[in-house]
């Protein structure tokens, strides 16, 4: 790895910890970053701009709303999957009780 101008927030990845997807084509390997890892620089300041308490509260609220959206999506997906499983179980139960035997013959 020969990269001259690394930014302070990127370092070369250790060989033992670098994971390359086995399904990456040569084209993807040429474009995707498999050699560098992002590290925290210990500062959330962007040049001369500092966040006020109000901005920090807004960022926190946005992060929390995003997390809630993700949780709701996960729960909605789980509910839909469980509804399908329950429907399948109901059919199996009906078959075991003999309700569909007339239709199966």
Gaussian input, Z-matrix of N, CA and C with variables (Angstrom, degrees):
# hf/3-21g

backbone

0 1
 N
 C     1     B1
 C     2     B2     1     A1
 N     3     B3     2     A2     1     D1
 C     4     B4     3     A3     2     D2
 C     5     B5     4     A4     3     D3
 N     6     B6     5     A5     4     D4
 C     7     B7     6     A6     5     D5
 C     8     B8     7     A7     6     D6
 N     9     B9     8     A8     7     D7
 C    10    B10     9     A9     8     D8
 C    11    B11    10    A10     9     D9
 N    12    B12    11    A11    10    D10
 C    13    B13    12    A12    11    D11
 C    14    B14    13    A13    12    D12
 N    15    B15    14    A14    13    D13
 C    16    B16    15    A15    14    D14
 C    17    B17    16    A16    15    D15
 N    18    B18    17    A17    16    D16
 C    19    B19    18    A18    17    D17
 C    20    B20    19    A19    18    D18
 N    21    B21    20    A20    19    D19
 C    22    B22    21    A21    20    D20
 C    23    B23    22    A22    21    D21
 N    24    B24    23    A23    22    D22
 C    25    B25    24    A24    23    D23
 C    26    B26    25    A25    24    D24
 N    27    B27    26    A26    25    D25
 C    28    B28    27    A27    26    D26
 C    29    B29    28    A28    27    D27
 N    30    B30    29    A29    28    D28
 C    31    B31    30    A30    29    D29
 C    32    B32    31    A31    30    D30
 N    33    B33    32    A32    31    D31
 C    34    B34    33    A33    32    D32
 C    35    B35    34    A34    33    D33
 N    36    B36    35    A35    34    D34
 C    37    B37    36    A36    35    D35
 C    38    B38    37    A37    36    D36
 N    39    B39    38    A38    37    D37
 C    40    B40    39    A39    38    D38
 C    41    B41    40    A40    39    D39
 N    42    B42    41    A41    40    D40
 C    43    B43    42    A42    41    D41
 C    44    B44    43    A43    42    D42
 N    45    B45    44    A44    43    D43
 C    46    B46    45    A45    44    D44
 C    47    B47    46    A46    45    D45
 N    48    B48    47    A47    46    D46
 C    49    B49    48    A48    47    D47
 C    50    B50    49    A49    48    D48
 N    51    B51    50    A50    49    D49
 C    52    B52    51    A51    50    D50
 C    53    B53    52    A52    51    D51
 N    54    B54    53    A53    52    D52
 C    55    B55    54    A54    53    D53
 C    56    B56    55    A55    54    D54
 N    57    B57    56    A56    55    D55
 C    58    B58    57    A57    56    D56
 C    59    B59    58    A58    57    D57
 N    60    B60    59    A59    58    D58
 C    61    B61    60    A60    59    D59
 C    62    B62    61    A61    60    D60
 N    63    B63    62    A62    61    D61
 C    64    B64    63    A63    62    D62
 C    65    B65    64    A64    63    D63
 N    66    B66    65    A65    64    D64
 C    67    B67    66    A66    65    D65
 C    68    B68    67    A67    66    D66
 N    69    B69    68    A68    67    D67
 C    70    B70    69    A69    68    D68
 C    71    B71    70    A70    69    D69
 N    72    B72    71    A71    70    D70
 C    73    B73    72    A72    71    D71
 C    74    B74    73    A73    72    D72
 N    75    B75    74    A74    73    D73
 C    76    B76    75    A75    74    D74
 C    77    B77    76    A76    75    D75
 N    78    B78    77    A77    76    D76
 C    79    B79    78    A78    77    D77
 C    80    B80    79    A79    78    D78
 N    81    B81    80    A80    79    D79
 C    82    B82    81    A81    80    D80
 C    83    B83    82    A82    81    D81
 N    84    B84    83    A83    82    D82
 C    85    B85    84    A84    83    D83
 C    86    B86    85    A85    84    D84
 N    87    B87    86    A86    85    D85
 C    88    B88    87    A87    86    D86
 C    89    B89    88    A88    87    D87
 N    90    B90    89    A89    88    D88
 C    91    B91    90    A90    89    D89
 C    92    B92    91    A91    90    D90
 N    93    B93    92    A92    91    D91
 C    94    B94    93    A93    92    D92
 C    95    B95    94    A94    93    D93
 N    96    B96    95    A95    94    D94
 C    97    B97    96    A96    95    D95
 C    98    B98    97    A97    96    D96
 N    99    B99    98    A98    97    D97
 C   100   B100    99    A99    98    D98
 C   101   B101   100   A100    99    D99
 N   102   B102   101   A101   100   D100
 C   103   B103   102   A102   101   D101
 C   104   B104   103   A103   102   D102
 N   105   B105   104   A104   103   D103
 C   106   B106   105   A105   104   D104
 C   107   B107   106   A106   105   D105
 N   108   B108   107   A107   106   D106
 C   109   B109   108   A108   107   D107
 C   110   B110   109   A109   108   D108
 N   111   B111   110   A110   109   D109
 C   112   B112   111   A111   110   D110
 C   113   B113   112   A112   111   D111
 N   114   B114   113   A113   112   D112
 C   115   B115   114   A114   113   D113
 C   116   B116   115   A115   114   D114
 N   117   B117   116   A116   115   D115
 C   118   B118   117   A117   116   D116
 C   119   B119   118   A118   117   D117
 N   120   B120   119   A119   118   D118
 C   121   B121   120   A120   119   D119
 C   122   B122   121   A121   120   D120
 N   123   B123   122   A122   121   D121
 C   124   B124   123   A123   122   D122
 C   125   B125   124   A124   123   D123
 N   126   B126   125   A125   124   D124
 C   127   B127   126   A126   125   D125
 C   128   B128   127   A127   126   D126
 N   129   B129   128   A128   127   D127
 C   130   B130   129   A129   128   D128
 C   131   B131   130   A130   129   D129
 N   132   B132   131   A131   130   D130
 C   133   B133   132   A132   131   D131
 C   134   B134   133   A133   132   D132
 N   135   B135   134   A134   133   D133
 C   136   B136   135   A135   134   D134
 C   137   B137   136   A136   135   D135
 N   138   B138   137   A137   136   D136
 C   139   B139   138   A138   137   D137
 C   140   B140   139   A139   138   D138
 N   141   B141   140   A140   139   D139
 C   142   B142   141   A141   140   D140
 C   143   B143   142   A142   141   D141
 N   144   B144   143   A143   142   D142
 C   145   B145   144   A144   143   D143
 C   146   B146   145   A145   144   D144
 N   147   B147   146   A146   145   D145
 C   148   B148   147   A147   146   D146
 C   149   B149   148   A148   147   D147
 N   150   B150   149   A149   148   D148
 C   151   B151   150   A150   149   D149
 C   152   B152   151   A151   150   D150
 N   153   B153   152   A152   151   D151
 C   154   B154   153   A153   152   D152
 C   155   B155   154   A154   153   D153
 N   156   B156   155   A155   154   D154
 C   157   B157   156   A156   155   D155
 C   158   B158   157   A157   156   D156
 N   159   B159   158   A158   157   D157
 C   160   B160   159   A159   158   D158
 C   161   B161   160   A160   159   D159
 N   162   B162   161   A161   160   D160
 C   163   B163   162   A162   161   D161
 C   164   B164   163   A163   162   D162
 N   165   B165   164   A164   163   D163
 C   166   B166   165   A165   164   D164
 C   167   B167   166   A166   165   D165
 N   168   B168   167   A167   166   D166
 C   169   B169   168   A168   167   D167
 C   170   B170   169   A169   168   D168
 N   171   B171   170   A170   169   D169
 C   172   B172   171   A171   170   D170
 C   173   B173   172   A172   171   D171
 N   174   B174   173   A173   172   D172
 C   175   B175   174   A174   173   D173
 C   176   B176   175   A175   174   D174
 N   177   B177   176   A176   175   D175
 C   178   B178   177   A177   176   D176
 C   179   B179   178   A178   177   D177
 N   180   B180   179   A179   178   D178
 C   181   B181   180   A180   179   D179
 C   182   B182   181   A181   180   D180
 N   183   B183   182   A182   181   D181
 C   184   B184   183   A183   182   D182
 C   185   B185   184   A184   183   D183
 N   186   B186   185   A185   184   D184
 C   187   B187   186   A186   185   D185
 C   188   B188   187   A187   186   D186
 N   189   B189   188   A188   187   D187
 C   190   B190   189   A189   188   D188
 C   191   B191   190   A190   189   D189
 N   192   B192   191   A191   190   D190
 C   193   B193   192   A192   191   D191
 C   194   B194   193   A193   192   D192
 N   195   B195   194   A194   193   D193
 C   196   B196   195   A195   194   D194
 C   197   B197   196   A196   195   D195
 N   198   B198   197   A197   196   D196
 C   199   B199   198   A198   197   D197
 C   200   B200   199   A199   198   D198
 N   201   B201   200   A200   199   D199
 C   202   B202   201   A201   200   D200
 C   203   B203   202   A202   201   D201
 N   204   B204   203   A203   202   D202
 C   205   B205   204   A204   203   D203
 C   206   B206   205   A205   204   D204
 N   207   B207   206   A206   205   D205
 C   208   B208   207   A207   206   D206
 C   209   B209   208   A208   207   D207
 N   210   B210   209   A209   208   D208
 C   211   B211   210   A210   209   D209
 C   212   B212   211   A211   210   D210
 N   213   B213   212   A212   211   D211
 C   214   B214   213   A213   212   D212
 C   215   B215   214   A214   213   D213
 N   216   B216   215   A215   214   D214
 C   217   B217   216   A216   215   D215
 C   218   B218   217   A217   216   D216
 N   219   B219   218   A218   217   D217
 C   220   B220   219   A219   218   D218
 C   221   B221   220   A220   219   D219
 N   222   B222   221   A221   220   D220
 C   223   B223   222   A222   221   D221
 C   224   B224   223   A223   222   D222
 N   225   B225   224   A224   223   D223
 C   226   B226   225   A225   224   D224
 C   227   B227   226   A226   225   D225
 N   228   B228   227   A227   226   D226
 C   229   B229   228   A228   227   D227
 C   230   B230   229   A229   228   D228
 N   231   B231   230   A230   229   D229
 C   232   B232   231   A231   230   D230
 C   233   B233   232   A232   231   D231
 N   234   B234   233   A233   232   D232
 C   235   B235   234   A234   233   D233
 C   236   B236   235   A235   234   D234
 N   237   B237   236   A236   235   D235
 C   238   B238   237   A237   236   D236
 C   239   B239   238   A238   237   D237
 N   240   B240   239   A239   238   D238
 C   241   B241   240   A240   239   D239
 C   242   B242   241   A241   240   D240
 N   243   B243   242   A242   241   D241
 C   244   B244   243   A243   242   D242
 C   245   B245   244   A244   243   D243
 N   246   B246   245   A245   244   D244
 C   247   B247   246   A246   245   D245
 C   248   B248   247   A247   246   D246
 N   249   B249   248   A248   247   D247
 C   250   B250   249   A249   248   D248
 C   251   B251   250   A250   249   D249
 N   252   B252   251   A251   250   D250
 C   253   B253   252   A252   251   D251
 C   254   B254   253   A253   252   D252
 N   255   B255   254   A254   253   D253
 C   256   B256   255   A255   254   D254
 C   257   B257   256   A256   255   D255
 N   258   B258   257   A257   256   D256
 C   259   B259   258   A258   257   D257
 C   260   B260   259   A259   258   D258
 N   261   B261   260   A260   259   D259
 C   262   B262   261   A261   260   D260
 C   263   B263   262   A262   261   D261
 N   264   B264   263   A263   262   D262
 C   265   B265   264   A264   263   D263
 C   266   B266   265   A265   264   D264
 N   267   B267   266   A266   265   D265
 C   268   B268   267   A267   266   D266
 C   269   B269   268   A268   267   D267
 N   270   B270   269   A269   268   D268
 C   271   B271   270   A270   269   D269
 C   272   B272   271   A271   270   D270
 N   273   B273   272   A272   271   D271
 C   274   B274   273   A273   272   D272
 C   275   B275   274   A274   273   D273
 N   276   B276   275   A275   274   D274
 C   277   B277   276   A276   275   D275
 C   278   B278   277   A277   276   D276
 N   279   B279   278   A278   277   D277
 C   280   B280   279   A279   278   D278
 C   281   B281   280   A280   279   D279
 N   282   B282   281   A281   280   D280
 C   283   B283   282   A282   281   D281
 C   284   B284   283   A283   282   D282
 N   285   B285   284   A284   283   D283
 C   286   B286   285   A285   284   D284
 C   287   B287   286   A286   285   D285
 N   288   B288   287   A287   286   D286
 C   289   B289   288   A288   287   D287
 C   290   B290   289   A289   288   D288
 N   291   B291   290   A290   289   D289
 C   292   B292   291   A291   290   D290
 C   293   B293   292   A292   291   D291
 N   294   B294   293   A293   292   D292
 C   295   B295   294   A294   293   D293
 C   296   B296   295   A295   294   D294
 N   297   B297   296   A296   295   D295
 C   298   B298   297   A297   296   D296
 C   299   B299   298   A298   297   D297
 N   300   B300   299   A299   298   D298
 C   301   B301   300   A300   299   D299
 C   302   B302   301   A301   300   D300
 N   303   B303   302   A302   301   D301
 C   304   B304   303   A303   302   D302
 C   305   B305   304   A304   303   D303
 N   306   B306   305   A305   304   D304
 C   307   B307   306   A306   305   D305
 C   308   B308   307   A307   306   D306
 N   309   B309   308   A308   307   D307
 C   310   B310   309   A309   308   D308
 C   311   B311   310   A310   309   D309
 N   312   B312   311   A311   310   D310
 C   313   B313   312   A312   311   D311
 C   314   B314   313   A313   312   D312

   B1=1.4623
   B2=1.5220
   B3=1.3131
   B4=1.4636
   B5=1.5267
   B6=1.3211
   B7=1.4564
   B8=1.5101
   B9=1.3181
   B10=1.4657
   B11=1.5173
   B12=1.3153
   B13=1.4614
   B14=1.5279
   B15=1.3082
   B16=1.4568
   B17=1.5185
   B18=1.3262
   B19=1.4601
   B20=1.5248
   B21=1.3347
   B22=1.4709
   B23=1.5287
   B24=1.3362
   B25=1.4579
   B26=1.5257
   B27=1.3301
   B28=1.4667
   B29=1.5174
   B30=1.3169
   B31=1.4524
   B32=1.5240
   B33=1.3372
   B34=1.4723
   B35=1.5264
   B36=1.3197
   B37=1.4649
   B38=1.5188
   B39=1.3262
   B40=1.4527
   B41=1.5242
   B42=1.2950
   B43=1.4667
   B44=1.5286
   B45=1.3449
   B46=1.4617
   B47=1.5274
   B48=1.3392
   B49=1.4577
   B50=1.5230
   B51=1.3171
   B52=1.4648
   B53=1.5178
   B54=1.3122
   B55=1.4589
   B56=1.5148
   B57=1.2994
   B58=1.4582
   B59=1.5186
   B60=1.2931
   B61=1.4539
   B62=1.5225
   B63=1.3123
   B64=1.4615
   B65=1.5202
   B66=1.3200
   B67=1.4584
   B68=1.5288
   B69=1.3170
   B70=1.4579
   B71=1.5194
   B72=1.3117
   B73=1.4583
   B74=1.5305
   B75=1.3155
   B76=1.4629
   B77=1.5230
   B78=1.3271
   B79=1.4645
   B80=1.5280
   B81=1.3221
   B82=1.4644
   B83=1.5233
   B84=1.3195
   B85=1.4688
   B86=1.5134
   B87=1.3302
   B88=1.4656
   B89=1.5201
   B90=1.3382
   B91=1.4639
   B92=1.5302
   B93=1.3260
   B94=1.4631
   B95=1.5253
   B96=1.3193
   B97=1.4545
   B98=1.5231
   B99=1.3100
   B100=1.4587
   B101=1.5213
   B102=1.3352
   B103=1.4532
   B104=1.5213
   B105=1.3347
   B106=1.4604
   B107=1.5220
   B108=1.3223
   B109=1.4547
   B110=1.5190
   B111=1.3113
   B112=1.4582
   B113=1.5222
   B114=1.3093
   B115=1.4595
   B116=1.5250
   B117=1.3012
   B118=1.4536
   B119=1.5207
   B120=1.3125
   B121=1.4613
   B122=1.5203
   B123=1.3264
   B124=1.4496
   B125=1.5105
   B126=1.3094
   B127=1.4567
   B128=1.5137
   B129=1.2894
   B130=1.4632
   B131=1.5210
   B132=1.2998
   B133=1.4655
   B134=1.5152
   B135=1.3070
   B136=1.4493
   B137=1.5220
   B138=1.3205
   B139=1.4579
   B140=1.5158
   B141=1.3148
   B142=1.4595
   B143=1.5289
   B144=1.3327
   B145=1.4694
   B146=1.5258
   B147=1.3177
   B148=1.4504
   B149=1.5245
   B150=1.2992
   B151=1.4591
   B152=1.5222
   B153=1.3235
   B154=1.4638
   B155=1.5195
   B156=1.3205
   B157=1.4583
   B158=1.5293
   B159=1.3361
   B160=1.4575
   B161=1.5290
   B162=1.3304
   B163=1.4664
   B164=1.5215
   B165=1.3275
   B166=1.4587
   B167=1.5270
   B168=1.3410
   B169=1.4617
   B170=1.5289
   B171=1.3307
   B172=1.4572
   B173=1.5291
   B174=1.3269
   B175=1.4641
   B176=1.5189
   B177=1.3254
   B178=1.4612
   B179=1.5248
   B180=1.3263
   B181=1.4674
   B182=1.5236
   B183=1.3371
   B184=1.4644
   B185=1.5220
   B186=1.3259
   B187=1.4652
   B188=1.5264
   B189=1.3319
   B190=1.4621
   B191=1.5291
   B192=1.3309
   B193=1.4716
   B194=1.5208
   B195=1.3261
   B196=1.4588
   B197=1.5243
   B198=1.3266
   B199=1.4646
   B200=1.5273
   B201=1.3396
   B202=1.4665
   B203=1.5198
   B204=1.3290
   B205=1.4637
   B206=1.5217
   B207=1.3259
   B208=1.4624
   B209=1.5245
   B210=1.3234
   B211=1.4659
   B212=1.5203
   B213=1.3278
   B214=1.4681
   B215=1.5242
   B216=1.3252
   B217=1.4663
   B218=1.5249
   B219=1.3247
   B220=1.4661
   B221=1.5190
   B222=1.3266
   B223=1.4580
   B224=1.5226
   B225=1.3200
   B226=1.4616
   B227=1.5264
   B228=1.3135
   B229=1.4599
   B230=1.5284
   B231=1.3283
   B232=1.4620
   B233=1.5205
   B234=1.3328
   B235=1.4611
   B236=1.5230
   B237=1.3242
   B238=1.4655
   B239=1.5251
   B240=1.3257
   B241=1.4656
   B242=1.5148
   B243=1.3359
   B244=1.4600
   B245=1.5296
   B246=1.3334
   B247=1.4650
   B248=1.5267
   B249=1.3245
   B250=1.4712
   B251=1.5272
   B252=1.3314
   B253=1.4643
   B254=1.5257
   B255=1.3383
   B256=1.4687
   B257=1.5235
   B258=1.3261
   B259=1.4607
   B260=1.5279
   B261=1.3331
   B262=1.4611
   B263=1.5253
   B264=1.3260
   B265=1.4649
   B266=1.5266
   B267=1.3179
   B268=1.4579
   B269=1.5264
   B270=1.3146
   B271=1.4681
   B272=1.5209
   B273=1.3489
   B274=1.4601
   B275=1.5281
   B276=1.3203
   B277=1.4630
   B278=1.5209
   B279=1.3369
   B280=1.4586
   B281=1.5277
   B282=1.3399
   B283=1.4635
   B284=1.5222
   B285=1.3210
   B286=1.4672
   B287=1.5226
   B288=1.3201
   B289=1.4687
   B290=1.5252
   B291=1.3259
   B292=1.4523
   B293=1.5148
   B294=1.2998
   B295=1.4594
   B296=1.5162
   B297=1.3361
   B298=1.4556
   B299=1.5340
   B300=1.3188
   B301=1.4556
   B302=1.5235
   B303=1.3057
   B304=1.4638
   B305=1.5116
   B306=1.3164
   B307=1.4583
   B308=1.5209
   B309=1.3272
   B310=1.4346
   B311=1.5284
   B312=1.3246
   B313=1.4843
   B314=1.4851
   A1=107.91
   A2=115.86
   A3=120.05
   A4=108.85
   A5=115.05
   A6=120.96
   A7=106.90
   A8=116.24
   A9=119.94
   A10=113.05
   A11=118.24
   A12=121.10
   A13=111.28
   A14=115.51
   A15=119.41
   A16=108.59
   A17=116.47
   A18=118.98
   A19=108.13
   A20=117.83
   A21=119.50
   A22=113.20
   A23=117.65
   A24=119.39
   A25=113.38
   A26=118.99
   A27=121.72
   A28=110.58
   A29=115.43
   A30=122.84
   A31=108.25
   A32=116.55
   A33=118.31
   A34=110.09
   A35=116.18
   A36=120.98
   A37=109.17
   A38=115.99
   A39=120.36
   A40=108.09
   A41=116.71
   A42=121.02
   A43=111.52
   A44=117.38
   A45=119.64
   A46=112.65
   A47=117.48
   A48=119.37
   A49=112.90
   A50=117.99
   A51=118.82
   A52=109.17
   A53=114.72
   A54=121.58
   A55=108.52
   A56=116.59
   A57=121.21
   A58=107.34
   A59=115.96
   A60=121.07
   A61=109.30
   A62=117.01
   A63=120.10
   A64=112.40
   A65=117.39
   A66=120.64
   A67=112.72
   A68=118.21
   A69=120.28
   A70=110.41
   A71=115.23
   A72=119.72
   A73=108.59
   A74=116.13
   A75=120.27
   A76=110.57
   A77=116.29
   A78=120.50
   A79=110.65
   A80=116.92
   A81=120.09
   A82=110.84
   A83=117.08
   A84=119.71
   A85=111.66
   A86=116.12
   A87=120.23
   A88=111.70
   A89=117.43
   A90=121.71
   A91=112.25
   A92=117.27
   A93=121.18
   A94=112.17
   A95=115.20
   A96=121.89
   A97=109.19
   A98=116.94
   A99=122.62
   A100=111.22
   A101=116.95
   A102=120.83
   A103=114.69
   A104=118.44
   A105=121.29
   A106=110.58
   A107=115.76
   A108=121.68
   A109=108.88
   A110=115.40
   A111=121.13
   A112=109.01
   A113=116.37
   A114=121.06
   A115=108.90
   A116=115.85
   A117=120.80
   A118=109.79
   A119=114.67
   A120=118.34
   A121=111.21
   A122=116.66
   A123=120.95
   A124=113.70
   A125=117.42
   A126=120.22
   A127=109.59
   A128=116.19
   A129=121.82
   A130=111.06
   A131=116.56
   A132=120.32
   A133=109.54
   A134=115.97
   A135=121.43
   A136=108.33
   A137=115.86
   A138=120.45
   A139=111.20
   A140=117.07
   A141=121.63
   A142=112.40
   A143=117.50
   A144=121.12
   A145=109.89
   A146=116.19
   A147=120.71
   A148=108.14
   A149=115.87
   A150=120.24
   A151=110.24
   A152=114.83
   A153=119.81
   A154=108.52
   A155=115.87
   A156=120.82
   A157=110.54
   A158=116.98
   A159=121.02
   A160=110.70
   A161=116.42
   A162=120.03
   A163=111.19
   A164=116.28
   A165=120.07
   A166=110.97
   A167=116.74
   A168=120.65
   A169=110.68
   A170=116.89
   A171=120.30
   A172=111.62
   A173=117.57
   A174=120.84
   A175=110.53
   A176=116.49
   A177=120.49
   A178=110.57
   A179=116.19
   A180=120.26
   A181=110.82
   A182=117.03
   A183=120.28
   A184=110.96
   A185=116.92
   A186=120.23
   A187=111.22
   A188=116.32
   A189=120.29
   A190=111.20
   A191=117.18
   A192=120.32
   A193=110.89
   A194=116.58
   A195=119.95
   A196=109.94
   A197=117.22
   A198=120.95
   A199=110.95
   A200=116.84
   A201=119.97
   A202=111.31
   A203=117.51
   A204=120.89
   A205=110.94
   A206=116.13
   A207=120.00
   A208=110.70
   A209=116.95
   A210=120.40
   A211=111.19
   A212=116.91
   A213=120.09
   A214=111.69
   A215=116.73
   A216=120.10
   A217=110.66
   A218=117.04
   A219=120.36
   A220=111.30
   A221=116.69
   A222=120.28
   A223=111.75
   A224=117.51
   A225=121.28
   A226=110.01
   A227=116.26
   A228=120.78
   A229=110.79
   A230=117.15
   A231=120.89
   A232=111.00
   A233=117.59
   A234=121.26
   A235=110.99
   A236=117.51
   A237=120.45
   A238=110.97
   A239=116.08
   A240=119.53
   A241=110.90
   A242=117.57
   A243=120.69
   A244=111.60
   A245=117.85
   A246=120.53
   A247=110.61
   A248=116.89
   A249=120.64
   A250=110.82
   A251=116.20
   A252=120.08
   A253=110.45
   A254=116.68
   A255=119.83
   A256=111.40
   A257=117.76
   A258=121.00
   A259=110.86
   A260=116.46
   A261=120.43
   A262=111.02
   A263=116.85
   A264=120.46
   A265=110.98
   A266=117.18
   A267=120.60
   A268=111.10
   A269=116.78
   A270=120.45
   A271=110.37
   A272=116.69
   A273=120.12
   A274=110.22
   A275=116.64
   A276=120.46
   A277=110.87
   A278=117.37
   A279=121.25
   A280=111.10
   A281=115.90
   A282=119.84
   A283=109.97
   A284=116.67
   A285=119.46
   A286=111.41
   A287=117.92
   A288=121.39
   A289=111.64
   A290=115.94
   A291=119.36
   A292=114.41
   A293=119.85
   A294=121.35
   A295=112.43
   A296=117.61
   A297=120.43
   A298=112.15
   A299=117.84
   A300=119.23
   A301=112.89
   A302=117.17
   A303=121.10
   A304=111.72
   A305=117.71
   A306=121.62
   A307=111.74
   A308=118.22
   A309=121.10
   A310=112.81
   A311=117.73
   A312=121.47
   A313=112.20
   D1=116.68
   D2=-179.19
   D3=-124.47
   D4=86.59
   D5=177.53
   D6=-116.75
   D7=121.39
   D8=-173.70
   D9=-79.06
   D10=-48.83
   D11=-170.82
   D12=-109.59
   D13=76.51
   D14=174.36
   D15=-76.90
   D16=142.26
   D17=175.18
   D18=-78.12
   D19=165.35
   D20=-179.76
   D21=-63.85
   D22=-20.17
   D23=-176.61
   D24=-94.76
   D25=5.33
   D26=177.83
   D27=-128.10
   D28=140.02
   D29=177.17
   D30=-134.16
   D31=154.90
   D32=174.75
   D33=-62.85
   D34=139.23
   D35=178.82
   D36=-74.79
   D37=146.88
   D38=175.45
   D39=-71.57
   D40=143.31
   D41=-177.42
   D42=-59.50
   D43=-40.02
   D44=-177.18
   D45=-72.78
   D46=-22.07
   D47=-178.96
   D48=-101.30
   D49=-9.53
   D50=-179.24
   D51=-78.44
   D52=130.12
   D53=-179.40
   D54=-117.74
   D55=122.89
   D56=176.80
   D57=-110.70
   D58=129.42
   D59=179.07
   D60=-60.78
   D61=130.66
   D62=-177.62
   D63=-70.33
   D64=-14.78
   D65=-178.64
   D66=-96.16
   D67=10.53
   D68=178.94
   D69=-75.82
   D70=129.45
   D71=175.69
   D72=-76.38
   D73=169.37
   D74=178.29
   D75=-60.87
   D76=-37.70
   D77=179.50
   D78=-63.53
   D79=-43.11
   D80=179.23
   D81=-67.33
   D82=-39.53
   D83=178.85
   D84=-62.54
   D85=-32.27
   D86=-179.67
   D87=-71.53
   D88=-24.61
   D89=-174.21
   D90=-103.01
   D91=-41.00
   D92=-174.13
   D93=-76.84
   D94=151.28
   D95=179.17
   D96=-85.53
   D97=108.50
   D98=174.63
   D99=-114.48
   D100=2.49
   D101=-172.50
   D102=-112.18
   D103=-19.34
   D104=-175.12
   D105=-118.28
   D106=149.93
   D107=174.03
   D108=-123.09
   D109=146.29
   D110=178.53
   D111=-86.02
   D112=136.55
   D113=176.98
   D114=-126.79
   D115=155.25
   D116=178.12
   D117=-75.17
   D118=136.45
   D119=177.34
   D120=-92.79
   D121=-3.95
   D122=178.57
   D123=85.99
   D124=5.76
   D125=-178.50
   D126=-139.18
   D127=135.14
   D128=176.50
   D129=-103.15
   D130=13.28
   D131=-179.03
   D132=-83.88
   D133=144.09
   D134=179.40
   D135=-113.25
   D136=92.62
   D137=-178.92
   D138=62.97
   D139=-120.99
   D140=-178.04
   D141=-91.70
   D142=-2.17
   D143=-176.20
   D144=-89.74
   D145=125.10
   D146=174.36
   D147=-116.05
   D148=143.68
   D149=-178.78
   D150=-81.96
   D151=138.63
   D152=175.28
   D153=-83.30
   D154=171.15
   D155=178.25
   D156=-61.09
   D157=-37.47
   D158=178.89
   D159=-64.46
   D160=-43.96
   D161=178.75
   D162=-63.99
   D163=-40.82
   D164=178.09
   D165=-61.62
   D166=-41.42
   D167=178.24
   D168=-64.19
   D169=-40.80
   D170=178.15
   D171=-64.06
   D172=-42.45
   D173=177.57
   D174=-62.11
   D175=-41.63
   D176=-179.96
   D177=-63.92
   D178=-43.24
   D179=178.86
   D180=-63.30
   D181=-42.43
   D182=178.10
   D183=-61.30
   D184=-42.21
   D185=178.17
   D186=-62.99
   D187=-43.29
   D188=-179.92
   D189=-65.58
   D190=-39.46
   D191=177.85
   D192=-64.69
   D193=-40.36
   D194=177.43
   D195=-61.77
   D196=-45.94
   D197=178.71
   D198=-60.06
   D199=-42.18
   D200=178.22
   D201=-63.90
   D202=-41.20
   D203=176.91
   D204=-59.93
   D205=-42.28
   D206=179.72
   D207=-65.33
   D208=-42.34
   D209=178.28
   D210=-63.18
   D211=-42.91
   D212=178.73
   D213=-63.27
   D214=-40.45
   D215=177.24
   D216=-63.36
   D217=-42.51
   D218=178.37
   D219=-63.26
   D220=-43.83
   D221=179.90
   D222=-66.66
   D223=-39.48
   D224=178.04
   D225=-62.84
   D226=-43.64
   D227=178.53
   D228=-63.20
   D229=-43.43
   D230=179.07
   D231=-63.68
   D232=-40.41
   D233=179.10
   D234=-63.04
   D235=-43.86
   D236=178.91
   D237=-62.15
   D238=-41.52
   D239=178.89
   D240=-65.91
   D241=-41.98
   D242=178.64
   D243=-66.06
   D244=-35.65
   D245=175.89
   D246=-60.39
   D247=-42.15
   D248=177.95
   D249=-63.46
   D250=-43.48
   D251=-179.97
   D252=-63.82
   D253=-42.68
   D254=178.87
   D255=-63.50
   D256=-38.84
   D257=176.92
   D258=-62.77
   D259=-42.68
   D260=177.80
   D261=-64.20
   D262=-39.78
   D263=178.68
   D264=-65.42
   D265=-37.30
   D266=178.67
   D267=-64.76
   D268=-39.71
   D269=177.85
   D270=-65.04
   D271=-44.02
   D272=178.99
   D273=-62.46
   D274=-40.71
   D275=179.34
   D276=-64.69
   D277=-41.89
   D278=178.10
   D279=-63.14
   D280=-39.46
   D281=178.40
   D282=-65.25
   D283=-41.40
   D284=-178.74
   D285=-68.32
   D286=-25.39
   D287=177.48
   D288=-85.63
   D289=-4.98
   D290=175.28
   D291=89.44
   D292=10.23
   D293=-178.21
   D294=-69.70
   D295=-27.05
   D296=-177.63
   D297=-102.66
   D298=3.04
   D299=-176.14
   D300=-60.82
   D301=-36.83
   D302=178.04
   D303=-63.49
   D304=-34.69
   D305=-179.07
   D306=-80.23
   D307=-24.37
   D308=-175.97
   D309=-78.91
   D310=-23.37
   D311=-175.55
   D312=-78.19

